[in-house]
């Protein structure tokens, strides 16, 4: 492995400042593929990105958990444990382990080629000679960007002298059902061969590396304007910074629901940015025309019989919301990767003119929450009355509970017949310019119920709630757990209180109709 040794020496020289060429990593290369300005910020101005929040950290933690579990598929493998502060040691250890020829696989192996450093998730020794490179992802499907990941690693590993003959991306397999006793790693994971697709990209990798390095050697940041590339393949963390001085339209045409890309392009070509400036003869569907008219008139449009729809509800009226978490590695019998598991519900029940009564249940133990949650839910909503929700999600959760709990399935399925979704009532009957094109409850609520929102709560959305719950379960600090559980209950309670007040706001609307 003389080439590996030479590459290691070259990287040591770069680390010691003996060359001015900026170094790249796989992550930085992918960032540069998306946008050279993003790469420049990643290299020189990371402080411009917002801090990592709990939800994003939970995603990182999931990736680490899946990666560690994937390594168990290769018994006898060797982990190169040196972190990013000890790259020279990682390079040396990788070379020694490979040259010794005794281990069947190496995890986090370090390689460098032409100033690009990669840490390969897995390199597996093939029985017929050579190596298979495996990139581990915590998703359940192969994405195009993963092939780019594999291609830049293949370019580096080959350039460093490793005989790579196969390449694959290892993802979780959504078809795998956990039996509740032992994880079957062969079935939990699915290997997607990407050698041919990655090889087809190799000719362009070197040129792109050199272009990125040349850009990084320039005295200032590249001049690149924001656009669609800011969101693909990943949302750019610097978007807010790059658009900080941009004039935002009061009602941009992005507020038009389900605007086709072709029509968006036509509006851009016409120089139109505001909804109110769209010509009368421009092709829009009915809801888009209603949005346009609401913006032009500066007032809400009632375009359906909202009051008649609300009158279909039967007393008592229960307002229901679930919070769920979706573990990548299935934890409970009968579940698949990323199956949503309800751990908390809130119900506000209205009976006549009396104030609504609130009930909830939060599962605070680190075991399957579904049996106890289902029992408390059935008690909370009883056998009578309409169950109001916002979106179809609660119906999906109920179906999942019925499938998981066959002894309660019939009564849980009975709840489905009582569900009443407020979302289509709003979407098909009422639009306010303050919705800004969105029918999410967090957009609709401030327009119909001024003063009631979520800004006073430490939890902003369901993703953050799931992250907080999983973190609390792992915490050994009782006070921290109780504070998190209190925040979770307050957030879920706010969701169902919002449904109560939203229903009142809709019921108070004037029955004015537009066509």
GIFENCOR-V599260 format. One record per residue. N is the residue number from 1. RES is the residue in one small letter. OMEGA is omega in radians with two decimals (none if undefined). BURIAL is b if it has 24 or more other ideal C-beta (glycine too) atoms within 12 Angstrom, else e. Layout:
n;res;omega;burial
N;RES;OMEGA;BURIAL
N;RES;OMEGA;BURIAL
This chain:
n;res;omega;burial
1;x;-3.12;b
2;x;3.13;e
3;x;3.09;e
4;x;-3.13;b
5;x;3.12;e
6;x;3.12;e
7;x;3.11;b
8;x;3.10;b
9;x;-3.14;e
10;x;3.12;b
11;x;3.10;b
12;x;3.10;b
13;x;3.14;e
14;x;3.14;b
15;x;-3.09;b
16;x;3.05;e
17;x;-3.09;e
18;x;3.01;e
19;x;-3.09;e
20;x;-3.08;e
21;x;3.12;b
22;x;-3.14;b
23;x;3.09;b
24;x;2.99;b
25;x;3.09;b
26;x;-3.12;b
27;x;3.13;b
28;x;3.10;b
29;x;3.13;b
30;x;3.06;b
31;x;3.12;b
32;x;3.05;b
33;x;3.13;b
34;x;-3.08;b
35;x;3.12;b
36;x;3.13;b
37;x;3.08;b
38;x;3.09;b
39;x;-3.13;b
40;x;3.11;b
41;x;3.12;b
42;x;-3.08;b
43;x;-2.97;b
44;x;-3.01;e
45;x;-3.12;e
46;x;-3.10;e
47;x;3.13;e
48;x;3.09;e
49;x;3.10;e
50;x;3.11;e
51;x;3.12;e
52;x;3.12;e
53;x;-3.06;e
54;x;-3.14;b
55;x;3.12;b
56;x;3.10;e
57;x;3.10;e
58;x;3.09;b
59;x;3.10;b
60;x;-3.13;e
61;x;3.10;e
62;x;3.10;b
63;x;3.12;b
64;x;3.14;e
65;x;3.14;b
66;x;3.13;b
67;x;3.12;b
68;x;3.12;b
69;x;3.13;b
70;x;-3.14;b
71;x;3.13;b
72;x;3.05;b
73;x;-3.07;b
74;x;-3.11;b
75;x;3.13;e
76;x;3.12;e
77;x;-3.08;b
78;x;3.10;b
79;x;2.98;b
80;x;-2.90;b
81;x;-3.12;e
82;x;-3.11;e
83;x;-3.03;e
84;x;3.11;e
85;x;-3.08;e
86;x;-3.07;e
87;x;-3.12;b
88;x;3.11;b
89;x;3.13;e
90;x;3.11;b
91;x;-3.13;b
92;x;-3.12;b
93;x;3.10;b
94;x;-3.11;b
95;x;-3.11;b
96;x;-3.10;e
97;x;-3.13;b
98;x;-3.11;b
99;x;3.13;e
100;x;3.02;e
101;x;-3.05;e
102;x;-3.04;e
103;x;-3.14;b
104;x;-3.11;e
105;x;3.08;b
106;x;3.13;b
107;x;-3.13;b
108;x;3.08;b
109;x;-3.07;b
110;x;3.11;b
111;x;3.09;b
112;x;3.09;b
113;x;3.12;b
114;x;3.06;b
115;x;3.10;b
116;x;-3.14;b
117;x;3.02;b
118;x;2.98;b
119;x;-3.09;b
120;x;3.14;b
121;x;3.13;b
122;x;2.84;b
123;x;-3.03;b
124;x;-3.14;b
125;x;3.13;b
126;x;-3.09;e
127;x;-3.14;e
128;x;-3.11;e
129;x;-3.12;e
130;x;-3.01;e
131;x;2.94;b
132;x;3.07;b
133;x;-3.11;b
134;x;3.04;b
135;x;-3.09;b
136;x;3.11;b
137;x;-3.10;b
138;x;3.09;b
139;x;-3.14;b
140;x;3.11;b
141;x;3.12;e
142;x;3.10;b
143;x;-3.12;e
144;x;-3.09;e
145;x;3.10;b
146;x;3.08;b
147;x;3.06;b
148;x;3.06;b
149;x;-3.10;b
150;x;-3.08;b
151;x;-3.13;b
152;x;3.07;b
153;x;3.12;b
154;x;3.12;b
155;x;-3.13;b
156;x;-3.08;b
157;x;3.10;b
158;x;3.12;b
159;x;3.12;b
160;x;3.04;b
161;x;-3.13;b
162;x;-3.12;b
163;x;-3.12;e
164;x;-3.09;b
165;x;3.11;b
166;x;3.09;b
167;x;3.13;b
168;x;3.02;b
169;x;-3.11;b
170;x;3.10;b
171;x;2.99;b
172;x;-3.11;b
173;x;-3.09;b
174;x;-3.12;e
175;x;-3.11;e
176;x;3.10;b
177;x;-3.11;e
178;x;-3.13;b
179;x;3.12;e
180;x;-3.09;e
181;x;-3.09;e
182;x;3.08;e
183;x;3.05;b
184;x;-3.03;e
185;x;3.10;b
186;x;-3.13;e
187;x;3.14;e
188;x;-3.10;b
189;x;3.06;b
190;x;-3.14;b
191;x;3.11;b
192;x;3.09;b
193;x;-3.12;e
194;x;-3.04;b
195;x;-3.09;b
196;x;-3.13;e
197;x;3.12;b
198;x;3.13;b
199;x;-3.13;e
200;x;-3.13;e
201;x;-2.97;b
202;x;-3.09;b
203;x;-3.10;e
204;x;-3.05;e
205;x;-3.10;b
206;x;3.13;b
207;x;-3.14;e
208;x;3.07;b
209;x;-3.11;b
210;x;3.10;e
211;x;3.13;e
212;x;3.14;b
213;x;3.10;b
214;x;3.10;e
215;x;-3.12;b
216;x;3.11;b
217;x;3.11;e
218;x;-3.05;e
219;x;-3.11;e
220;x;-3.13;e
221;x;3.08;e
222;x;-3.14;b
223;x;-3.12;e
224;x;-3.10;e
225;x;3.09;e
226;x;3.13;e
227;x;-3.12;e
228;x;-3.13;e
229;x;-3.14;e
230;x;-3.01;b
231;x;-3.12;e
232;x;0.09;e
233;x;3.13;e
234;x;3.03;b
235;x;-3.10;e
236;x;-3.13;b
237;x;-3.10;b
238;x;-3.06;b
239;x;-3.13;b
240;x;3.12;e
241;x;-3.08;e
242;x;-3.10;b
243;x;-3.03;e
244;x;-3.10;e
245;x;-3.11;e
246;x;3.05;e
247;x;-3.09;e
248;x;3.10;e
249;x;3.12;e
250;x;3.07;e
251;x;-3.14;b
252;x;-3.09;b
253;x;3.00;b
254;x;3.12;b
255;x;3.11;b
256;x;-3.09;b
257;x;3.03;b
258;x;3.08;e
259;x;-3.11;b
260;x;3.13;e
261;x;3.14;e
262;x;3.13;e
263;x;3.03;e
264;x;3.13;b
265;x;3.12;e
266;x;3.13;e
267;x;3.11;b
268;x;3.13;e
269;x;3.11;e
270;x;-3.14;e
271;x;-3.10;e
272;x;3.10;b
273;x;-3.06;e
274;x;3.08;b
275;x;-3.07;b
276;x;-3.11;b
277;x;3.13;e
278;x;-3.10;b
279;x;-3.14;e
280;x;-3.04;e
281;x;3.12;e
282;x;-3.06;e
283;x;3.08;e
284;x;3.04;b
285;x;-3.01;e
286;x;-3.11;e
287;x;3.11;b
288;x;3.09;b
289;x;3.11;b
290;x;3.10;b
291;x;3.14;b
292;x;-3.11;b
293;x;3.11;b
294;x;3.13;b
295;x;3.14;b
296;x;-3.12;e
297;x;-3.10;e
298;x;-3.14;e
299;x;-3.08;e
300;x;3.10;b
301;x;3.00;b
302;x;-3.03;b
303;x;3.08;b
304;x;-3.10;b
305;x;-3.09;e
306;x;-3.06;b
307;x;3.12;e
308;x;3.11;e
309;x;3.14;b
310;x;-3.10;b
311;x;3.12;e
312;x;-3.12;e
313;x;3.13;b
314;x;3.12;e
315;x;-0.13;e
316;x;-3.14;b
317;x;3.12;b
318;x;3.10;b
319;x;-2.94;b
320;x;3.02;b
321;x;3.04;b
322;x;2.85;b
323;x;-3.09;b
324;x;2.92;b
325;x;-3.02;b
326;x;-3.11;b
327;x;3.10;b
328;x;3.08;b
329;x;-3.08;b
330;x;-3.05;b
331;x;-3.01;b
332;x;-3.09;b
333;x;3.10;e
334;x;-3.12;e
335;x;3.13;b
336;x;3.05;b
337;x;3.09;b
338;x;2.98;b
339;x;3.11;b
340;x;3.14;b
341;x;3.12;b
342;x;3.12;b
343;x;-3.06;b
344;x;2.95;b
345;x;3.04;b
346;x;3.09;b
347;x;2.92;b
348;x;-3.09;b
349;x;3.10;b
350;x;3.06;b
351;x;-3.14;e
352;x;-3.10;e
353;x;-3.12;e
354;x;3.08;e
355;x;-3.13;e
356;x;3.11;b
357;x;-3.09;b
358;x;3.01;b
359;x;3.08;b
360;x;3.03;b
361;x;3.05;b
362;x;3.14;b
363;x;-3.02;b
364;x;3.08;e
365;x;-3.09;e
366;x;3.03;e
367;x;-3.06;e
368;x;-3.09;b
369;x;-2.92;b
370;x;-3.12;b
371;x;-3.11;b
372;x;3.12;b
373;x;3.14;b
374;x;-3.13;b
375;x;3.12;e
376;x;3.13;b
377;x;-3.13;b
378;x;3.10;b
379;x;-3.06;e
380;x;-3.06;b
381;x;3.10;b
382;x;-3.07;e
383;x;-3.10;e
384;x;3.01;e
385;x;3.10;b
386;x;3.08;b
387;x;-3.10;b
388;x;3.06;b
389;x;3.02;b
390;x;-3.06;b
391;x;-3.07;b
392;x;-2.98;e
393;x;-3.12;b
394;x;3.08;b
395;x;3.12;b
396;x;3.14;e
397;x;3.12;b
398;x;3.11;b
399;x;3.09;e
400;x;3.10;b
401;x;-3.14;b
402;x;3.13;b
403;x;-3.08;e
404;x;-3.04;b
405;x;-3.06;b
406;x;-3.14;e
407;x;3.10;e
408;x;-2.97;b
409;x;-3.06;e
410;x;-3.11;e
411;x;3.08;b
412;x;3.08;b
413;x;3.10;e
414;x;3.11;e
415;x;-3.12;b
416;x;-3.10;b
417;x;-3.11;e
418;x;-3.08;b
419;x;3.13;b
420;x;-3.03;b
421;x;3.13;b
422;x;-3.08;b
423;x;3.13;b
424;x;3.07;e
425;x;3.12;b
426;x;-3.05;b
427;x;-3.09;b
428;x;-3.05;e
429;x;-3.00;b
430;x;3.06;b
431;x;3.09;b
432;x;-3.14;b
433;x;3.14;b
434;x;3.03;b
435;x;-3.14;b
436;x;3.07;b
437;x;-3.10;b
438;x;3.08;b
439;x;3.03;b
440;x;-3.08;b
441;x;-3.14;b
442;x;3.03;b
443;x;-3.08;b
444;x;-3.01;b
445;x;-3.09;b
446;x;-3.13;b
447;x;-3.09;b
448;x;-3.11;b
449;x;-3.13;b
450;x;3.10;e
451;x;3.10;e
452;x;-3.13;b
453;x;-3.07;e
454;x;-3.02;b
455;x;-3.12;e
456;x;-3.08;e
457;x;3.12;b
458;x;3.13;e
459;x;-3.04;b
460;x;-3.06;e
461;x;-3.09;e
462;x;3.12;b
463;x;3.10;b
464;x;3.11;b
465;x;3.13;b
466;x;3.14;b
467;x;-3.14;b
468;x;-3.12;b
469;x;-3.12;b
470;x;3.10;b
471;x;-3.14;b
472;x;3.14;b
473;x;-3.11;b
474;x;-3.06;e
475;x;3.08;e
476;x;-3.11;e
477;x;-3.09;e
478;x;-3.11;e
479;x;3.13;e
480;x;3.11;e
481;x;-3.10;b
482;x;3.10;e
483;x;3.12;e
484;x;-3.14;b
485;x;3.09;b
486;x;3.12;e
487;x;3.14;b
488;x;-3.13;b
489;x;3.12;b
490;x;3.14;b
491;x;-3.12;b
492;x;3.09;b
493;x;3.11;b
494;x;3.13;b
495;x;-3.10;b
496;x;3.00;b
497;x;3.09;b
498;x;3.10;b
499;x;3.10;b
500;x;-3.07;b
501;x;3.08;b
502;x;3.10;b
503;x;3.11;b
504;x;3.13;b
505;x;3.11;b
506;x;-3.11;b
507;x;-3.11;b
508;x;-3.10;e
509;x;3.04;b
510;x;-3.10;e
511;x;3.10;e
512;x;-3.04;e
513;x;2.95;e
514;x;3.12;e
515;x;none;e
